[in-house]
Amino acid sequence: MEYKMVIPDLIRQMSKNNDEYVRWVRSYFKSSHPHLVLVRIEKQAVLKKREREEG
């Protein structure tokens, strides 16, 4: 199952380039939602995630 989550505006404002933006988004969601796995970043405002598979 995938979830859409809004990326905080602060991350977009503070990042200086696209690589830094992606790194900050990954770090933010890894610490905020450890039970979910980042699938992709879309439109610089929405994330799609799915539950971490156990096994």
Buried (B, 14 or more C-beta within 10 A) or exposed (E): EEEEBEBEEEBEEEBEEEEEBBEBBEEBBEEEBEEBEBEEBEEEEEBBBEEEEEE
